[in-house]
Amino acid sequence: MNILVVGGGGREHAIIKKLKENPQAETIYALPGSGGAAQDAVCVPEIGAKDIDRIVDFARSHAVDFAVVAPDDPLALGCVDRLHEAGIPCFGPEAKAARIESSKVFAKNLMKKYGIPTARCEVFSDSAEALAYLKTASFPIVIKADGLALGKGVLIPQSLAGAEAAVKSIMEDKAFGDSGNQIVIEEFLTGPEVSVLAFTDGRSIVPMASSMDHKRAGDGDAGPNTGGMGTIAPNPCYTPAIAAECMETIFLPTLAAMRAEGCPFKGCLYFGLMLTPDGPKVIEYNCRFGDPETQVVLPLLKTDLLTIMQAVENETLGELQVEWRGGAAACVVLASGGYPGSYEKGKAITIPQDLPANVTVYHAGDAAAEDGGLVTSGGRVLGVTAVGETLEAALETAYAAAERIHFDGKYFRHDIGRRALNEIERQALRAAEV
């Protein structure tokens, strides 16, 4: 089979590596791919992930048998719709279903209409009305731009003055362009956060291993928000009892709501959850695999990924038994100095050839160098993932490998998984007391 993967980050590299395990995967094309992903796929850097016309033309001219559209932008732009029109089977939601991520207003209205647990909120298309509402609000508060904003469209002001500045920045100064034509203002929730990715064909749903992301740039959750500095799976806060509750109150109702709205969701549906004192609630939906959550979830998948994706497309997921490995996985992101602000590019990357077999390096922000090596080209450069029988073992191995990889300006967090280890210890102490 000829397979096409749209996207070029660490998430896409993780998907490519997993697809390669199927012996039917003869050639995998990555549009645009990355420097390191070229080890596992035929990368086409001249075709960007949002260049829908050229993606469809490429798929036709290269006899692509199956396509995977991974990033949010091309999904929102209707890449899957266009590939389907060209007769190409595809994994990912069509544009009308991708609105669950591309429009915060659509998602919040969906949850309010169908009683899916989430934060109380109000929607505004007029900045004066939003500013007036803030005078009645409690702080901190969450303000979200409606549309996609490269993961930066969510602000959490701590005061009225900060909230007013945020509204003006989004709605009047257009800090996120047209994504800020509408905003959602919602209550600030507290509790552990959990990411749950799930395969779904619109009716059946198969949650993947839960995970815990680390968004802040510095140790101790200090510094600015990033696209993710590391992650672990499974998330110890997500107990079997909570998983069962989420299935009944969030997962299945969301699928039913999307069907009722005439936009059934097929693909990977990402549930960003907060385990509040009042029970699990949805913080956000994503219409695709998370990054870097994918880099710890897929290594724990035993069932063939291509088979699952084909079952999603064919709406036969309910007939498939999806299995997961035991143990845990940990990913440490190696970033360019200065990220998520400005950073230099073109730094030579050295990766040892004798890393342990249970370590995988996922390439995100790198490019091919003239000498045949790799150089940095992005903020998040590499994701170093290890699997182990325990989370502690996985973290130890991932960090040991991260230390051996070099490029000028490299930095990474040193406390990935610490909160999870503390939670595991807390649960063990509580069990011992019982």
N, C-alpha and C positions, 0 to 999 in steps of 0.2 A: 504493500500500500504506500501511496504518496500522501504524506500528512503535512498540513500547513499549520503553524502556530503563529498567531499574530501577537506581537509584543517583543520587548527586548530587555526585560529586567530579570532579577533573580527568580521571581515567581515563574516566569516563562521558562527559564533554564531548568527549574525543578520539574515542571510539567514535561519538558522535552526528555529529560533523563528518565522519567517514569514511563513515558510512551515508548522509549527505546527498548524497554524490557520485553515488549511484545514482538515475537519473531516476524509478524506480518508487517511491522513498521520498516519498510525498505528504505525510504528517503524521507527525512523530516526537514522541511523548510522553515526558517524562522525569519519573519518580516517585522522589524529589521534585524532582530537578534542582537548579539553582543560579541565582543572579541573572544571571550572565553567560551561562549556557547557554540562557537564554530568547531569546537572539539566534538560536539555531539549532533550538530545539525548544519545544513547548508544555509548560511546567513545571507540575507539580501539587504544590506544596510541602506541602499538607496531608496527603499520603499518604507515609508514611515507607517506607524500603526494607525494613523488617522487618514491615510491616503486610500480611501475605500475603493475608488475606481481602479487604481492600480493593483490593489490586493485582489479584487475579483478577476481582473484580466490575467494576473499571474496564476491564480488558481486554475483558471480555464486552460491557459497555454501550457501548464505543467502537469496536467491530468491529475489534479489533486483529488484524492478519494475521500478525505475527511479533513475538516478544518476545526481548529480550536481558537476562539477569539477570547483572549485573556484580560486585556485592560478595559477600564471603564469607558474611556472616551470612544473607541470604535464601537463598543456595544451600544452606547447611547446614540451614536450616529447611524445605527442601523446596519452595521457590517454583516451581522448574521442574516438579516432580512435579505440583503443583496446576494449573499452566498447561496441562500436557499433559492432565490429567484434564478440563480445560475445552475441550479440542480445539484449543488454540492452539500452533502450532509455536514452538519456543523454542531459543535458543542458551544452553548452559550445562549442567553436569552435574546429574543428579538427586541427591537427598540421600545415597543410599548410596555414590555415587561421590565426592561432595564430602567424605566422611570422610578422603580423602587429605590434606586440609588441616585439617579441623575436629577431627581426632583425631591428635595426634602419635604416640600409641601404635599406632594402626592403621597409620600410614605406616611406622613403624620395624619393626613386626612383618612388614609386607608385604615390605620390603626384605631383612630377615633371612631370611625364608622362601624368597624367590626369588633370592637371591644378587645383589642390586643393590648396587653399591658405595656404602657410607655409613660414617659413624663408628661405632665400636664403642659399644654402649650397653646399659643395663639399665633396666627399667621397674619403678616402685614405686607401690603404692597405700597403703603404710603408712609414715608419716614416720619411725618408729623404725628400720625396716629401711633406709630411705634414708640416715639419719644414720650408721648402722653401716657401710654401704657406703663412705661418704665417707672413712672413716678408712683405707681401703685404696687410695684414688684418688690420681692425680697431678693437679697443677694447672698452669695454669688448666684449668677444666672447664666443660662446658655443661650447664645445667639448664633444661628446658623444661616448662611447664605443658602438659597434654594437649590442652586445648580452645582455642578461639579466645579471644584476650585483647587485641584491638585492636593486634596487632603488638608487644605489650610483654611477652609471656609467655616470653621467652628471656633468661636471665641467664647471665653468664660470670664467675663468681667466680674470684679470683686466689689464694685461700688456703682452708684448711680452715674457718677461722672464717667467712669470707664465704660459703662454700658451705652451712655449717650454717644461717646466718641466712637464706639464700635458700630452703632447703627448709622451714624453719619458717614463713617469710612466705607461701609458696605453699600449703603443705599444711595448716598449722595455723591461720594467721591469715586464710587464704582471700583473699589479696591480689587474686586473679583469679577469685574466686567458685568455682563448681563446676568451672571449667576446671582447677583445681588438685587435683581429687580423685585424679588420677594424675599422675605426672611421669616424664619421661625424663631420665636422666643419661647423658651421652655424652662421649667423648673430644673434646678440642679439636683441630681440624684447622687446618693452616696452608697458605697458598697464595693466589693471586689468586681472587677471587670473580667468578662470571659468572651473569647471569640469562638464561635462555632460555625464552621463551614459545613455545608450539606449538599450532597448530590440530590437533585430532584428532577423528575420528568413531568412535573405539573400536578401529579396526584400522589405518587409514592415519594418518600423522602428518606435519605440515608445520611444521618449526621456523621461527620468525620470526627476524628479525635479532637477534643477541645484544646484550646491553646491560650497562652497569656503573652500579650505583646508588651513591649517596653518602648514607649513613644519618645520620652524625653532624651535629650542629647547626652546628659551627664549622669554620673553615678548618683544614686539616691533620688532619682527622678528630678534632677535639677536641669536647668537650661531650657532652651526652646523645644517645641514639638518638632519631631522629624517624621519621616515616613516609616520609622521603626528601626530601632537599634539592636533588636534581637527578640527572640521568642522561645518559649518552651511548650512542649506537649507531652502528656495531657495536663490540663490545668487542675490542680488538686482541689480548688474551690468548687469545681463542677462535679458534685457527687451524683451517684446514680439516681437518688431521689429527686435532685434538682433537674437532672436530665429528663426524667419522666414527666415532671411538671411542665418543663419547657415544651416538650412534645405536645402535650394536651392543650396548653394555654397560648402557645406562641407559634410553634412550627406548623402544625396542621392547620390552625386557623389562618395563618398567613397564606398558605397555598390555596385554601378555600376562598379567601378574600380575593386573591388575584384571579382565580377562575370566575368568580362572581362578577368581577369588573371587566371581564372579557379579555384579560391579558395573562393567561396562564404562564407561570414561570418555569422554564426548562433551562438547566445548567447548574452552576454552583451558586447557591444562595448563602450569603454570609450574614450571620446574626451577631451583631455587636450587643452584648448583654451586660446589664448591671444587676448584681445580686443584692437587691435592696432589702432593708428590714421588712418591707411589705411584699417580698417575693421577687422573682426575676422579671425584669422589664427590658424592653428593646431600647437601646440607645440609638442604633442606626442599622440599616440594612445596606449591604453591598451586593451588587449584581454579579460578582465574580470572585475568584480566589483572592484571598488577602495576601499582602506582601509585607513582612516576611513569614506570615503564618504558614503559607504553602510549603516553605522550606523545612518545617518540622512535621507537618501533617502527612505529606506524601511519603516520606521515608518510613512511616509506620503502616502504610497501606500494603496488605498482602495480595489482595485481589488485583488483577490486571487493570490498569487505568483506562486503556483504550476500550476494553470490553465494557467498563462502566459507562464511559462517555457515549459509546454506541447505543447502550441500553437507554440512556437518557434521551438521546435523539429519537430512538425508535419507540419510546414510551413503554418500555418493558422492564424498567428498573425494579419493579415489584417482584419480578421473577428471578432476580439475581441475588445470590448470597454474597454480601460484601464482608470480607474479613480483615482484621487488623492485627498487627503484631503487638506483643506485650512490651513492657519496658517504657522508655521515654526518649525524647529527642530534644536537643537544644541547638539553637542557632545564635551565633555571635556575629554581628555585622561589623565589618571593617570599613571605616569611612575616611573620606579625605579631610584633612585638617581644615577647619573653618565651616564645614557642613553643620547645619543646614543653611548657613550664610554663604558668602563667596568663598571659593576654594580654587586652588591651582589644579590644572590637569597635566597629563603627559608624564606622570611619574612612573618609572619602570617598576613592574611588579615581579617579585620572586616568590614562587610557590614550590616548596620541596616536593620531590617526586615520591618520597617514601612515607607519606602520611598514612596513618592506620587505615585499614579497610573499612572501618566503621565511620570514617570521616568523609564528607562530601563538601567540596567547595563550589558554591553556586555563584556564577558570574553575573553581575548586574551593571556596574558602571565602569567597564573597561573596554579597550579597543586594541586592535592589532597594531603592533609597532613595525617599523620598516625592517628591523632585524629579525622579525619572526616571533618576537616575544609579545608581551602585553603591557599596556600602559593605562593609567587611570584616565577615565573620561567622565566620571560622574561623582556625585556626593557619596552615595552608598556604593562602594566598589565591589565588595565580596561578602557573601554570607557563608560562614564556616559552620557546618552542621555536623553533629555527632549523634549517634544513637547508642543507647546503653541499657543495661538491665534496670538501672535506677536513674532518676534525674541527676543525682549527684555524680554518678559515673559519666553520664552524657556531658554534663557541664565541664567536668575536669578534662575530658578528652577534647572537647571543642576549644576550650581556652588554651590547652597545650598546643593545639594545631594553629590557633590564631597567633600565638606568640612567634611561631616559626615562619610566618608569612610576612614579607617586608615590602613596603614602598614608602617613599618619603612623605611625611605628614600623616601617616596612618594613625588613627585613633579608634578606640572602641570602649564601650562600657565594661566595667569590671564586676558588675553586680547583676548580670542577667540571671534570672532564676532564683535570686535570693528570697524574694517574697514567697515564691512557691515552696522553697525548701523550708521556710519558717512555717508555712501553713501545713506542710507534711508533718513537721515536728509537733505542731500544736495538736493535730488530729491524733497522732500517736500517743501523746500525753493524755489526751482526753479518753482515748480507748483504754489506756492502762488504768485510769482512775475508775472506769466502769468495771 
